Amino acid sequence: MSKMRTVDAAVAILEKEGAIEAFGLPGAAINPFYSAMRAHGGIRHTLARHVEGASHMADGFSRAKDGNIGICIGTSGPAGTDMITGLYAAWADSIPMLCITGQAPVAKLHKEDFQAVDIESIAKPVTKMAMTILEPGQVPGAFQKAFQLMRSGRPGPVLLDLPIDVQMAEIEFDIDTYEPLPVEKPKASRKQLEKALDMLLAAKHPLIVAGGGIVNAGASAQLVELAETLNVPVIPTLMGWGTIPDDHQLMAGMVGLQTSHRYGNENYLQSDFVIGIGNRWANRHTGGLETYTAGRKFVHIDIEPTQIGRVFSPDLGIASDAGAALAGLVELARERADAGSLPDYSAWVAECQDRKASLHRKTHFENIPIKPQRVYEEMNKSFGRDTTYVSTIGLSQIAGAQMLHVFGPRKWINAGQAGPLGWTAPAALGVARSNPDQTVVALSGDYDFQFMIEELAVGAQFNLPYIHVVVNNSYLGLIRQSQRGFNMEQNVSLAFENINSSHLSEDTRGYGVDHLKVAEGLGCKAVRVEDPNDLAAAFDKAKALMGEFQVPVVVEVILEKVTNISMGVEINAVNEFEELAETAADAPTAILALQG
């Protein structure tokens, strides 16, 4: 056994657990931990400009690749409270992330010491475990338990709070004898899966709803295999988008009140059976439950037993890891295919494909200022199948989900449930850190972009290139649209006459903030587009600048001030505010071209 500081033991554990990417800000109360990282050398650290930004970077890193666990580190007090939004975003979407905070000495915790706060109590509601470690000998076990919890059952974040005297204390520890704790995940029995499959095969128009749990389990290939073996269409949720490629014949579209396809909602409404795997039945997906559930039976498979029945009671609930359930279902489906006992769903699949080829929203507009739909059309043309999109909330995210195309798991990275403004840029930096060889494209409205715009400097400092498409209408567009029901437009305009920027033309001066000047001041490159016919060239230029300078590149698109994006309160009553596609030329990047 070796005698060492607790922080040296903790850093050795991080490396052995495979968590070697950290994002954070040093400070007095966490400096011992930083000294341990420096001495060890096995943990790469990216310095953020704001601790909330560091937490979103760690979150984005965790979401970017199977098995990733990002680390967020900060000093005491406000560093911990700054992390709470990041913890909430990770907790809400079942993302493993480890936050580590410094703390006042143990003897000072009840004395209202400088920057001392009960971060354990504050963080508990949005973590799987939050713990202020009061005894040095508990440090190895606390980190060991943290990794087990982050990976077991429904994944999620953990916060460990380290008083500075606990960090400095010495303990006996041998990393060679340290072993990660076993990961615990429920697994569906053959009998349960046989029942679920029997119910599916008794239906005439079955659907598979594929949730984010499939992404977390790294089981997208098994989902596609199951769908292909049964020849049953798939409806991915927003968090499950990419589990089956958009251009797969069994991809039947997304369902919901906002981030949905017209054909997805119509295909769903024609179904008589739904098996949900790794999904939560989120309210923006279901809308009114009476409409959503009427006339169909449900099987719900989820890793967290208490999720089953939380929104509505299924006809059959199964607590299981999505990967284990899919593996078992594939085996059973193959057996029945070999026995020739599977129904022929080809006519049902053809119906779904017909709707996919006919129910399109119009994207090809020539308007100046630019209509947002045209932006996503041009993004579809400019960015390839391997592109990873990052977004969080707002009309930009809603319209993007309606019109962009995603072709694989973890290619759409979205803070789906929490939706914190400002998440996009730092999360994209975390994704770029994880996947340096991929094209990462972030999508923001102007306010999401402004929330944590300072984090662009992190991308410049550490050479983390990605493209950030900013659709700028100088409005809080989603809030403005939701205020229509109150017959008001209150406190949502970001516009002002910016007379102090030489970058801005007469047409754009009234859009307020000069994002190009700010981006360039933070060490990045930027391009502005005012004509829709210049979008393709702008995206090409952005790719060239990103490759040459290895920094984030902002593409700001000047939009018309007011656009209402399709949404509603029921999945059978989505309001379409714009023209619908009538010819293939109206929606030239649709997955299946409109006939006629």
N, C-alpha and C positions, 0 to 999 in steps of 0.2 A: 504493500500500500504506500501511497505517496501523500505527503502533506502539501496542500495547496489552498489558495484562496477559493472561496465558493464560486466567484465569477470565472476563474480559470476552469473549474469543473463544469460550470454551465456552458461555457463556450465549447468545450470538448464534446459535451452531450449534443449540442446543436449540430456539430459536424457529423457525429455518429448517427444521428436521426435523419441526416440528409437535408437539413435546413441551413443553407449556407449563403442565402441572399438576405441582407438586412437593409432597411431604409429608415432613416431617422435623423435626430439632432442630438448631439452631445450636450452635456450640461453638468453642473457640479455634482448633483446627486447620482448621476449615472456614469461618471467618469471612470470609476473602477472597472465597470463592465467594458467600457471602451478600451481601457488599457489591456484587458484580457484578450479582446479581439485583436488588438495590435500585436500582442505577444504571440498569439496563436497563429494568426495569419491565414486561417482557413475560411474566414467569413468575409465575403465582399460586402462593403458598405456603400450605399448611395446616400449622399447628404441632401435632404429635402430642404425647401424654404419655409415650410410650415408643417407642424407635426400632423395635422389632419391630412395634408398632402402625403406625408410619409405613410400613413395608415392606408390610404387609397392605393399608393404604389404597391405596398405589400399585398393588398387585396387583389389588384390586377395581376401581380406576379403569380399569386396562388391560383387564379382562374385560368392562366394562360396554358398550362400543360398538366397532364395527369401526374399526380404525386407531388406537385409543388406545394410548399408551405412557406409563404413570405413572412418575414420578421419585421416588426416595427419597434423602434427603440426611441425612448425619450427620457428626459430628466423628470423630476418630480412635479407635482401640482398641476399647473396648466398644461404640461405636456400630456399627462394622462387624460385630462378632460378634453383636450383637443382630439384625442384618439377615439372618443366615444362614437362620433358619427361613423368613423371607419369601422369600428366594431359592429355597430348596428347594421351597416350595409353588408358586412360579411355574415353576420348571424342570420339576417333575414333571408339570404340566398344560400345558406348552408355551405359556407366557404371556410376552410381551415386557415387560420392566420394567428400568429403568436405576437402579442404585444408585451413588451418588457419596459417597465418604468422604474426609475429611481425613486427613492423615498427618504424622508428625514430619518434620523436614527430612531431605533425602537423606543428609547427612553423619552423621546420628544413627541411621539405620535399623539399624545393627549394634551400637549402644551401649545397648540396652534402655532407650531414652528413655521418658519418661512417656507412657502411653497409645499406645505404638508397638507394633504387632503386624503380623505378616506376613499381612495380610488377603487378599492375592492367593492365597497357597497354601491358606488356609482355604476361600476361596470357589470355587476352581476346580472341585471336583467337582459343584457345583450351579449352574454358570453356563455360558453359551456362551463367555464370555471374562471373565477376571479379570486386571486389569493395574494394577500400581503404575507410574505414569508418572514416569520418572526424569529425563527431558530436557524442558524447556519446549517445544522445537520439535515434540515428539511429540503435544502435546495436541490440536490440531485433527484430526490423522489418527486418533488413538485414538478420539475421539468419532465421527468419520465411520465408522470400522470397526465401532464398537459398534452404531450404528443399522443398518448393513447386516446384521450378524449377527443382531440381534434380529428382523429382518423376513424373513430368508432361510431357506429350508428349514424345518425344524421350529422354530417360534419359541421364544424363551426369553430369560432375563434375562442382563444383563451388569453387572459391577461395575468401576468405575474409581476408583482410589485416587490421591489427589493430595497429595503432600508440600507443606507450606505454602510452602516456598521456591519450588517449581515454580509454585504458584498465583500468587505475587507477581511472578514474572519476566515481563519484557516480550518480546514477539515481534512480528514483522511479520505482519499478517493482514488480509485484506480479505474480509468476509462476502459481498460482491457477487460474488466469484469462487468462492465455495464452492458445491459441488453435492453432493447426496447420492449415495452410491454405488448402482449398480443392484442391485435385489433379485433374488436368484437362487432360483428355484424349479423343480424338475423338472416336466416335462409329459409325460403319457402320449402315446404315438403312436397314430395311428388303428389300426394293425395290432394293438397290444396291446389296445385297447378293443374292437375287433371280436372278438377271441378271448374276452375276458371276457363280452361280450354273447352270443356263441354258447353259451358254457357256461351262462349264466343261462337262455336261452330253451330249452335242452334239458331243463331241469328241470321237474318237475310242481308242486313246492311251493317256489318260490324266495323268499328274503327278502333285503332290503337292511339291513345293520347300519350305522347312521349314527353316526359318532364325532365327538368334539370338533374334529377337523381341519376338518370342514365348517363349524362355527361360526367357527373361526379364519379360514377362507377367505372368510367372508361369502357362503356358497354354499347357504344353506338353501332359497332359492327354486328353485334348480336341482335340489336333491334332490327336492323335492315334484313338480317338473315331470317328472323322470325316473320317479318312482314312478307318477304319474298316466298318463304315456304308456304305460308297460309294464303298468299295473294290477297292481303287485307290492307286497305289504305291507312296512312298514318297522319295524325294531326299533331305536330309538335307545339308545345307551349312556347312562350317567349324565351324561357330559360332553357328549353330543350331544342330551340331552333338550331339546325345543323346536325342533329342526330341522324337525320336522313337528308341527303342532298336535295335542294330545291327542285332540281331537274329530274329527280327519280320519279318514275311513273306512279309510284305508290305514295308520293308526298302529296297530300290532299289539301294543304294550305293551313294557315294558322287561324284560330278561332278567337273571337273576343270583341270587346266594345271599342277598342282602339287599335292595338297592334295586331291587326288581323287582315286576312285577304277576303275579298268578296266571295270568292269560290270556296274558301275555307269554311266560312259561316254557313253557306248554302249546303255544302257537303255534309257538315255536321248535322244540320237540321233534318236531313234525309236519313240519318242513321237510326238504328233500333237497338244498338248495343255498343257500349264503350268500355274498354279496359284501359284504365289509367295506370301508368307505370312511372314511379318516381316524380309525381306531380302533386300539387297542393290544392287544386281547384281554386286558384286565386280569383278574386271577384272581378278583376278586369278581363279575365278569360271567360268566366261563366256568365256574367251579367245576372239577371234575375234567375233564381234557381228553378222557379216553376217552368219557365221557358226552356232552360237548359236541360232539365231532367225529364220533361214530359215525353212519354212514349218510348222510353229506352231503359234498359237495364245497365247496371254498372258493376264493374269489378275494380277495386282500388288496391294497388300494390305500392306500399311505401315502406321505407326503412324505419320510419319513426311510428310506432304503434298508435301514439296519441293523435297523429295526423288523420288517421282513418276515422271517418265520421265527424270530423271537426266542422266541415262545411255542410255536408249532407250525408245521410247514411247510405252506403252502397249496398247492393244485393249480396256482395261478397267482399270482405276485406282481408288482406293478407299482409302481414308484417314481414318484409323481406328487403334485403339489398337488391337494387334494380339489376345489377349484374348477375347475381345468383338466380333471380327469378327468370331473367331472360335466357340464361343458359339452360335452365330446366324446361322452359317452354319450348325452346328450339329443339331439344331432345325429343320431347313429346310430339311436337309437330312433325318432325322427321319420321317418327314411328308411324304416325297416322298417314302421312304421305306415302310411305312405303307400303302400307296396308290398303291404300286406295280409298281411304274413308274421309278425305277432306272434301267439303262442298266446293263447287265451282263458283268463285266470286268474280269471274271475269266481266260479267255484265255490270256489276256494281262498280268495279274499278273503272270501266269504260264511262259510266255515268259521271264519276268524279273527275275523270280526265276531260270530259266534255265541258264541265263547268269551269275547270282550270283553263280551258282554251277560249272561254267566252266571257267570263265575268271579270273584266279588267277595269281599273281606273285609268283615266287619261294621264299620261306623263309628258307628252310632247306639246309644250307650250312655247311660243316665241316671244312672250311678253317681256318688256323692259319697263320697270324693274322685273327681275326674274321671278317666276313662280317656283316654289320649292320642288314641285314634282319633277321639273326638268333637271334639277340638280341630281336627283337619285337616278334618273335615266342615264345621265352622263357618267355617273359613278359606276353604274353597271357596265357601261362600255369600256371604261378606262381601267378598272381594277379587276384582276383575274380571280380565278377560282380559289387560289390560295390566300387571298386577302383576309385578314382578321379585322373585323370592325369592332370598335369600342364606343359605347354611348351610355347615357344614363336616363335622362328624362326630358320632357318638353315636346313641343310639336315636331322638332327635328327628329327626335327618337321615334315618335309614333309614326310619322310619315316615312322615316327610313325603314322601319320594320314592315310597313305596308308595301314598299316598293323596291328595296334592295334585295339582293339574292345572296344566300349563304349556302356553302357547299360542303361543310364538314363540322364536326364537333369542335367547340372552343374557337370557332370562327366568328361568332357573335358573342361579345362579352359585354354584359349589361347589368348594372345594379338594378335588378328588376323590381324588387319589392320596396326597398328603401327609397330609391331614386333621389339621392342627394345631389343638388346642384353643385357643380365644381368637381364632381368625381371623375369626369371623363379624362381630363388632361393627365392628372397623376396616375390614374389607372392605366392609361395608354403607355405611360413611361414604364410602369411595372411590367406590362405585357412586352414592350420592346426589350426590356432588360432580359426577360425570359427567352424571347424568341428573336434573336438579332438577325436571323436570316429570313424572316418573314416580312411581308409588307403589312404594316399596321396602319389602319386608317381610323382616326377618331372622328366623331360626328357630334357637333354641339350647336345649340343656339347661342346667340350673343351673350346671354346672361350666364348660362352654364360655363361658357368660356371665360367670362370675366371673374367668376367666383374664385378660382385658384390659378389665375393667369401667371402668377409669379413662378409656378412650377415649371414653366417652359425653360427657365434658366437652368434647371437641373438637367434637362435634355441636352442643352448646349454644353454644359460643363462636363457631362459624362458621356457625350456622344451617343445619345439614344435617339436615333432618327425615326420619325414617324410622320405621317401627313395628318394634319388636323383641319377638317373641313368645317368652317364656321358659317352657318347660314344666318345672316344678319338682317333682321327687319327692325331693329331697335325697339323691340317689344318683348314683354313677357307673354309670348303668344298663347301658350296653353292656359295661363291664368286669364288672359283677356278673353279667350274663347269660352272659358267656364263662367265668366261674368256675364255673358250674354243673357243667361237665365234671370239675372237680376236687373236687366235693363240698365247696365252701367259699364263704364270703362274706367276703373279707378286705380291709380297708382301703378300702372303697368307699362308706361312708355319710358324707354331709356333714351329717347331722342333729345338732343339739344344742338344748338348751332355751334359747332366746334370751329371757332375762328382762329384757333392757335396751331392748326396742323397744316403744313404745306403739302402733305400727302393727299389731302382730301380735295375732291373736285366740288364744283358748285352743287352737283347732284348728290354727293355723299356727305357733305359737311353737316347736313341735318340729321345724320345717323349717329352723331355723338362721338363715342370713343374711336380713336384711330387705332384699330387693332394692328395694322401693319407696323406703325411706328413703335407701338409697345412691344410687339413680337421681336422686331429687329433690335430694340433696346435691350431685350433679354437674351440676345445672342443667337436668335433664330432667323430663319428666312420666311418671307411672306409674299403672297400674290393676291391681288384683288381682282374680282370678276364682276362686271356690270352687264355684260351681254351674254345671253345663253349660248350663243354660237362660239364664244371664247372659252367655254368650260373645258372642253377636251384638251385644248392647248395648255390651259392653266394646270390641269392635272398632270400632263406630260412634263411641264416645266417643274412642277413640284417634285415629281419623281427624280428628275435630273438634279435638282438642288439638294434633295435629300441624299442622293448617292454621292454627290461631290463634297458636300460639307459635313455630312454625318450629324445633322442636327434636326430638330423638329421643323417642319415647314407648314405654315398656316396658309390655307386657301380660303380667303374670305369671299363669300358670295353675297352681293347686295340684293336682297329680296324685296318684293313688294311689301308694303307695310302690313297689310292685313290679309291673312289667308286662313280660312277655316278648314281644318283637316278632318277627314271622315271619322266620325265616332257617334256613339249613341248610348242608350241606357239598357237596351236589350239586343241580343245577337241577331234577332230577326227584325230589328228596327234601327239599323245604323244609318245615320244621316249622311248622305252624299252631297257635299256642298258644291263640288266642282262637276264639270262635264264628265261623263263616263266615256270610255273608249268605244268607238263604233267601228273603227277599222284598225288594221294592223299598224298603220302609221301613227295612230293615236297612242299606242303603247308598244314602241318598237323593241323594247328590251324585256317584254313579258316572256316568261319561261316557255309558254306555248303561244304561238302567234294567233291573234284573233282571226278567225276565218271570215271571208266576205269582203 
